[in-house]
Amino acid sequence: MNSYTDFAEVYDMLMDDVPYADWAEHIIRLLHENGIEDGLILDLGCGTGALTELLAVAGYDMIGVDLSPEMLDVANAKKVESGHDILYLCQDMRAFELYGTVRAVVCVCDSINYILKEEELTQVFKLVNNYLDPKGLLIMDYNTVHKYRDVIGDTVIAEDRGECSFIWENTWHEEDEINEYDLTVYVEEEDGRYRRFDETHLQRGYTEAQMQSAITEAGMVYVCGEDAEAGGPVTEETERGWILAKEQGKTAEGS
């Protein structure tokens, strides 16, 4: 499971088309529909804290967990600027630990696709179930096998942003259903010269059935899945899916 290192410093610049505001709106709607209008929320795989900050603006008390210290450095800089009281923890989502339970866990921007083995996926969901309040929510997205295999598989993406340019080479490994992307980035330094760095990341594509199976095996209730772009149910053409699941197994105090 790779963590972002040098890529962290230019991540927000190169991912400026990621619809965090739309995702936050979708998540907040689901939270409100389920009676969660305030309280403690965990952003699992929070990266540079873009979504974490938006949910803090909406009035939620936020915890962010990410494996990359470099990404969390960027997130903490945003926290200083915004003044939001966000707790960031550098932890692996396969073994994260919290001080108590939370009302909901959110996990977006295909963070869950960095989990490459189904048994580890189930372990993540077991931890989520453990740290959720009774009937607490998991709201997450994931990239599908179709997206990695048929849409971006074995393609090369290159962009020149002036002060930063990149080459993004994808390779689809059919046997393991894993997308390997080799990233080469050139960043302009103060003296006008460019610094190059290279990173390799692995992400696994999942079907809705695999996600539902792992969530159920972890003891949670799978509520529904949705096509993140088209809306409606997940189909064979879905590239990014949304999932809503609920905690199961705890009893609220006094009930």
N, C-alpha and C positions, 0 to 999 in steps of 0.2 A: 504494500500500500504506500504509494508515493506521497510525499508532502511537497508543497510549493516552497521553493527556496528563492533563487534570484527572480523568478517569475512574479513573486509577490509585489515587488516594487512597481511593476507596470501592469499588474492584473486589472485594476480598475480602468486604466486607459484603454486597454485592448478589449475589455468586456463592456464597453460603454453602451452597447445595444441590448444588454440583458434587461428584461422588463421587470426589474425589482419592484417598482411602484405597482404594477399590475398584479404581481404575485402577492404583495402585501395586502392589496385590496381584497383579493380572493381569500387569503388566509383570515383576515379580520372578519369578513362576512361569515365564513364558516365558524369562527370562534363565537361570534355574536349569536348565530343561529343555534348554537349549542350552549348558550348561557354563560359564555366566558368573555366578559367585557373588561376584566382587569385581572391582576394577579401575576404569578410568576410563570414565565415561558422560557423554554430552552430552545435555542437555535443550534441544532446539531450539524456540525460541518459548516460553521458560520463564515469561514473565509475572512474577508476584510471587513465584515460587519455591516455590509450594505443593507441587508434585510433586517438585521438586529436593530439598527438605528431607526428604521421605519416603524418597526413594531414598538420601539421605545417612544417614538413620537405619538403613537396611538394610545399611549398610556399604560403599556404593559411593563412589568419589571422583568428585565432580560438577563439571561445567562447565555453566553456563547461558548461553544466547545469546538476546537479545531486542533488538528495534529501539527499544523505548521506554525512554528514560532514567528516566522517572517510575516505570514498573513495576519497573525494576531498583533504584531507590531503596528501594522497599518490600521487594524481595527481599533487599537488602543489610542492611536493618534486621532482618529475620528471621534472617539469618546471624549478626549480632552477638549476638542474643538466644540462639540455639541453640549458638553456638560451633563450628558446622561449617565446615570449611575448603573453601568453595565458591568457585570462580572464576567471576565474572559478567562477560560481555563484551557491550557494546552494539554489535550488528552486525545487518545485514540478512541474513536467511537465504538470500537469493538470491546473496549474495557473502561468506558468512562464511569466516573463516580461523582455524585452530587451530595450536597449536605442534607438534602431532604427531597420531597416530591415536588412536582410542578404541575400546573393545570393543563399544560399542553407542551408537546414537542413538535417543532417544525424542522424540516430538512429539505432544502431546495438546491437548485442549480446542479442537479445530478450528483450531489455529494455521495449519495448512497451507492452510485455506480462504481465507486472506488473499492467497494467490498466485492472481492473477486470469487469468493466461495459461498455456496448456498448455506453451509452450516454456520459460517460467520455472519451471514445476513440474518439468520434466525437468532444468533446470539445478540446482535444489535437490537433486534426487536424485543428480546427478553429483557434486556436492560431498560429499554424504553418503557415497557410495561411495568417494570419494577419501580421506576422513578416517576410514574404518573400518579396523580391523585385518582381516587376512585372515579371511574367513568371519564378520566381525562382523555384528551385527544392526541392522536398522531396525525399531522398533516404534512405530506411529503410529495416530492416529484421524483421521477426516474426516467432515464433514457431507455428506449426499447431496443430490442435486437434489430428490429426493422431500421431504426435510425442509423445504428452503427454499421450494419451490414449493407443496406441498400441505398442509404442517403449519403453518408460521409465516408463509408468504407473505401480504403485504397485511393483516397483523393489527397491532393496537396492544395493548401490554402495559403496565400501569401498576401500581405498588405504592407504598404508603406505609409506610416503615419508621420513622416518627417523626423521628429525627435526619437521615434521608436518604430522599428519595422520587425516583422516576424515571418517565418516560414513554418507552417503547421502541416506535418505529413502524417496521414492516418494509414494504419495497416490493420485490416480485420483478420482475426484468427478464428476461423470457423469452428474448429474443434472445441475450443474453450469458450467461444462466444465472447471474446475479449477484443476490445479496440485498443491498439497501441498507437499513441501519438507522440511523435518526436518533434519537439519544439526548438527552433533556433531563433533567438531574439537578438537584435542589435539596438543598443540604447546609446543615444548621443550623450557624451560627457560634456563638462563645462568647457573643456579646451577644444570642442568641436570634433574630436575623434569619437569613434563608435566602439563600445565594448560589446563583445559577443558572449552569450552564454547559451547552453543547451540543457534541456531537460527532457526526460522520457516519462510519460504517464500511462498507466493502464486503467481502463474502465471496462466493466462487464455490462453487456446488455441483458435486460431481464424482460420476461413477458409478464403480463398481469397475473397469469396463473401462478407463476413462480413467486411473485410478490405475495399474492393471497395465501399461498401455501406456507411461506415462511412466517407471515404474520399470525396465521392461525396456529401453527406449530409452536410459536412463542407464547401462546396463551391469550392473545389479543382477539378482539372482534373486528373482522374486516367489514367496514360499513359500505364503502363503494369506491369505484374507480372512475376516472373521467379523462377524456382526451384534453390535454392542456391547451391545445391550439384551437381545435374544432368544437370543443364542448361535446356533450353527449358521451356515450359509452366508448370505452377503449376498443379499437378495431385493429385489424392487421396493418393498417396504414398509419396508426398512431406513432408519432415520434417521441413525444414526451407525455407521460401519464401523471395524473394526480391521484393520490390515495388518501382516503379518510379512514382511520381506524380508531378503536376505543380500547381503553384499559379494561381488563377483566380480571377478577379474582380478589379485589380488595372490597372492604365494606366501609362505608363512610362512618365516622365516629358517631355513635348514638343511634344508628339505624338498626 
